[in-house]
């Protein structure tokens, strides 16, 4: 469980997102604490963290692909920023006639989320968190020394 300051920040972000309901979908915003030795078994630790961030159960480990590693989904901060802002905005990219969140507000939401993490955080996209029944599962996971968090938009066109 995230610290009380983190929990309050997530609560505030959720309140902001509630002002912009998705036309055909929902937001996935969550934080989880990492063990102090998570880097000793990084792949396993990240799998556990990412699964805990998700709102849907994962297949058992023996039914998951074993030829990929989480580093394959790692991106730089600028790419994560662009990915999340586009997901928050929605609009034509997801087949909607109007934007869900104005671009400037989407960028501000990203910044608030990003500021929950240390400067040397790592960024992951394309993980596919959320309900796979929806056409679009977009967003990013940020990981730092102490916690992992996701800000995703799960929606249909």
N, C-alpha and C positions, 0 to 999 in steps of 0.2 A: 504494500500500500504506500502511496506517495505521501510525503510530508504534508502537514496541515496547510502550509503556504501554497504548495503545489495543488492540493485539493481545492483550496479556495480559488486559485487561478483557473483551474479546469471548470469549476462551477460557473465562474464569470464568463468564460469562453462559451460554455454551453448556453448560457442565458443569451449571449449575443447571437449565437447560431439559431436559437429559437425564433428570433425576429425575422429569419429568412428561411421559412419552411421550403423543402424541396418539393418540386412539382410531382415527382414520381420516385421518391427515395428518402434517404435519411443520412445523417451524419454519424460517424463513428469517431469519438474523441475519448481517449483513455490514456492513463499512465500506469506503469507498474515499476516497482523497485527491482533493482538487480542485486544479486549477491555481491559481496565485496570481492569475490574471486571469480567473477563471471568470465573474465578473459582467459582463465586457465583452461576452460573448455568452451571456447567461444561459440562454436557451431551449435552445440547442445544448449547452451545458455540462451542464445538468441532464439532458437526454436521455441524454447519454453516461454520466453518473454513475448514473442510475436503471437504465439497461440493464446497467451493470457490476455493480450490486447484485443483479440478478435471476439466478435459476438456470436460466432457460430463454431460448433465443435469441428475439430480437424479429424481427418482420417487417421487410423492407427499408424504408427511409424513404419510398420512393414508394408503399408499400402502407399507410401509416399515415394516420389522419385528420390533416389540416393545419388544421382549424378550431378546435382547442383549444390552449391554452397551459398550462404547468405551474401557473401562478398560479391556474387554475381548480380545482386540487386542493389549494390551500393552505388550511390551517385554523389556528385558534389552538391554543396549547399544551393548554388544558383539553380541547378536543375530541379532539386526538390522544391524550392520556392516557386519556380515556374509551374511545376506540375500541380502543386496544391492550389495556387491562386487560380489556375485555369479550371480545376475541379470545383472550387468554391463558386466561381463566376457562373459556370454552366453555360446556358444559352445555346447558341448554334452548334457548338462543339458536341453537344449531346442531343441534338435534334429538337431543342426547345426554341420557341419564338422570342423569348425574352431572357435576359440574364437573371439569375436568382439573386446574386449578390453583386453590387457594383464593384468594379475592379479595385478601386482605392480601398474600399472596406475589406475586400478579400485579402489584399496585401497587408492591411493592418491586423487582420485576424491571424494571418501567417506569422507576422512579427511577434504578436503576443504569445503564440504557441512556441515559436522558436526560442523566445527569451526564457522559457522554462528550463532550458538546457545550457550546459557549459559551452564555452566558445569552441572547444575542440570536439564537439559532438560529431557523430557520423549520421549519414542520411541514407534511407532505403526507399525505393519506390517499386511498384509492380508486384508487391507481395500478394495482393489479392485478398485483403481482409474484408470481411463483411459477407453478406448473403450472396452466394454465387447465382441465385435466381435472377439477380439484377444484371443488366447489360454492362454497366460501368462500375468498376470498383477502383476508384482513383484516390490518391492521397500519398502520404509519406509517413514513414516511421523515423523518429529521431532517437538515437541512443547516445548516452554519455556515460560517464564513469559510474553513475548511481542509479539511473533510471532509463526506461524506454517509454516512448509515447507515440500514439498515432493520431493523425488528423486526416480522416478520409471522408469521401463523399461516395455513397452507394446509391445508384439511381438507374432508372430506365429512361429511354428516349420517349 
